[in-house]
Amino acid sequence: MKQINKLEQELGVALFTRTSTGVTLTPAGKGFKGYAEQIVNLVNQALVASHQYSGQRQVIRLGTSLMHPSAPFMATWNQIKAAPLTVTQLSGEAASSNREYAMLGQERDIMIGTFDQATTRQLVVAVPLGAYRFGIAVTSDHPLAHHSRLALNDLAGQRLLMVPRGISEKNDQLRDAIETAAPDVIIEGTRGRYNLDVFNRAADQNLALLNLTPWQDLHPNLVTVLLDTPLTVNYGVLASRQAPQLVQDFMNRLRQLI
């Protein structure tokens, strides 16, 4: 946040609106973000091209953002640093949809994300790294916040925010289980996959939010309580099904290590 404050001082314009429930981009901030992402993309394209022209080792671009953190991958990456590859990070959020998967091979070569059979069949190839667990994110004064763990029937009568059906097989399975255990739960759907606006909405409207372990500290005013369910969501390194040979070789190297 200190870096953001310094940037705003240097620019002489407010990029964020700060409230007790979180931050949102101002109109100026939204405009600045678009240009900043274009600059980052151009820099990375220039980096790739310069390495190719110089005959040096090529670059694989790791896309990372709040919703797709790279931390779960770094332990594995530390094992393959000797490989002739360099990973650069791209910042910036993709739209709340399948767009972040579709952009693989364009603005980024690989990213860390969740996947299921439908995703890998249609959009990406994946090297599994593990599984994320489900939790329920709520404000600290929400009745559910005082639980150490939550059973599905603890959600009875609650307003629960989660993705609509058809985006994730595991979310659909969990939705069925919740509606069976707590028939009077009120489920409200997002417009697509999660982004920061979804977390702000949960905090602003005091909704319970179906969450995953990598996002449990994403919003300062939400706490996440583990949900008692055997269902988990696979995550791993994702690449386009039409990835160039360099990326395919990288993914094969990962499979050998895991």
N, C-alpha and C positions, 0 to 999 in steps of 0.2 A: 504493500500500500504506500510506503514511503516513496518508492520509485514512481508510482502513479501520481502522487502529489507533486513530485519534482517535475514530472513531464507536463502536468497541467500548468505549473508555474512558468515553465519555459515556453509553452505554447500560448499562454495567456487566455486559455479557454477551459471551461469545465467539461470533462469527458464523461464523468459519472455523476449520477444523482445518488446521494448516500442517505439511507433511512435506517431506522432501527431494525428493519427486517431484511436488509441486504442492499445491494447496489444494482443500478440499472444504467444503461448507456443513455446519455443525452443525445439529442439530434446531432450535435457536433461530434459526439463520441462515435455514433454510428457511421457518420461520414468518414471520420479519421480511421476507424477500424477497417473499412473497405479498402482505403488507399494503402494502409499499412500491410494488409494481407497481400495486396498486389506486389508491393515492394519486396516482401519476404519471398514470395514465389519467384520473382525475377532474380533475386540474389541467389536462390538455390538453383535455378536454371543455369545461371552464369557459372556457378560453382561446378555443376555437373559438366557443362561444356568445356570449361577450362581444364578440368582433369582429363577429359577425353582428348583435347587438342595436345596436351602436354605428354600424353602417354602414361600418366600416373594412374594409380589405382582409382577405380570408379567409385561412385558414391551411391549408396542406397539411402533413400529419404524415409525417415521414420516420422510419420505424422502423429503429433501428440496434442492433447487439449485437456480441458477439465474433465470431459466425459470419456476421454481415451488416454488416461495417464500411462506413461511409459514405465513407471516404477516396477510393475510386476515382471517386466522383461529384463531389467538391468542385471539381475543375478545371472541370467543365461547369457546376456551380452558379454559380461565380464569373462566368460569362458571362451569366447571366440574372438577376442580382440586381436589375436595373432592373424586372423583371416584377413585377406587383402580387401577389406571393406571399411568404409567410413559411414557412420550413421549420423545424419543431421536432423535436427528436430524442427518441425513446422508448427507454428502456433496458429490458433484460430479455430473457431467452432464452425462445423458444417451445419447445414440446416437440420431441423428436427425431423428427420425422415430417413430413408435408406441412402440419402445422397452421400453420406460420409463413406459408405461402402463403395458406391459407384465411382467415387473420385479416386479410388486406388488405381495407381498407374498414371495419374495425371499430376495432381499436386503432391502426391505422396506415393511411395512404393509399397510400404508396409505400415501397419498400425496395430496397436494392441486393442482388441475388442472382443465382445461376446459373439457367439455364433451358435447355430443349431443346424439341423439337417437341411432345412429350407434355405438358410443363408448360404451354406457351402455349396448346395446344389445349384443355386442360381447365380451367386455373385462372386464368391471368393474361394480361395483355398486357405486352409488353416493348419497351423502347427499348434496343437494344444499345449497350454502351460499349466492349467489347473481349472478350478471351479470357484466362482463367486457364490456367496451365500446371500439369502434374502433377509432383509430387515424392514422395519417400519420406522420411517423418519417423522418426528413430530417436534413441535416446539417444547421447550422445557416445562411450560405450565400446562401442557396437555395431559389429560388423565392417563394416557398410555405411557407417558415418559417415565413413570415411577416403577415400571415393571423391569425386572432383570431379563426376562424372556417373555415372548408373547405366543400364546396358542392361537390357532386360527379363530376359535370362537371368541377370543378377546376382542375381535374386530366387530362384533355384533353391534349394530346401531351406529357405527362410525361412518364418516364420509372418507372414503379411501380413493386416493388419486393414483392411477396407474395407466400404462399404455393401453390403447384399444386392442381388441382382438385382431389377430392376423399378423402382428409384427414379430412376435416371439412365441415359439411353441411352449417354452417353459412358463412364460407369463400366462398363457392361455390355460395351461394345466393348473397353475396355482390359483388362477381366478376361479376355475371350476371348484377347486377344493375349498376356497374361502366361501363361495356362495353356498356350498353344501353345509359347511360348518357354521356359518353365520348368515342365514337367509335374509336377514333384515339389514345387512351391510349396504351402504349407498356408494356404489362405485362410480367415480367420475373419471372420464377418459381424457388423456392428453391429446394434442393434435398429431402426435407421432412419437418418435423416440425422444428421450429426455434431453433437455438443455437447461441452462441456468434459470431460464424463466419458469420452468416447472418447479424448481426448488423455491424460488421466490413466491410463486403462487401458493405452495403448501404453507409457507411461513405466514404470508399475508392473510390467508383465509383460514388458518389454523386447521388444515386438513392433515390426515394421516397419509403419508406417501410411501408407496412400495419402493424400497431402496435396495441397492446392492453394496457389498462391503467396500469396493474401491471409492465409493462416493459418500461414505459415512461422515467424513469431515469436510465435505465440499461447501456446506452452508453454515455460517457461524451461529445461526439461531435455530438450527435443527439438531436433535440428537437421534441416533438410530438405535433401536432396540432389536435384538436378534429375533427372527421369526422361527418358531419351532416347526420346521417342515423338512422332509428329506430332499425336496427339490432344490437343485442348484443350477447355475448357469455356467456353461463352459466358456472359457476365454482363452485366447492365444494370439499368436502372431498371424495376421491376416494379410493376404496379397491378392491381387487381381488374378482371375483365371486366365487372363491373357498377358501375364507378366513377361517381361523380356528375360532372356536366358540368365543374365546376371542375377536377377531376383529369384528365379527358379533355383539356381545353384545355391543361393543363400538359404532358401527355405529347406532345401535338401540337406544342407549342412546342419541346420537346426534340428531336423528330424534325427540325424545321427547322434546328436548330443543328448537328446531327451529320451 
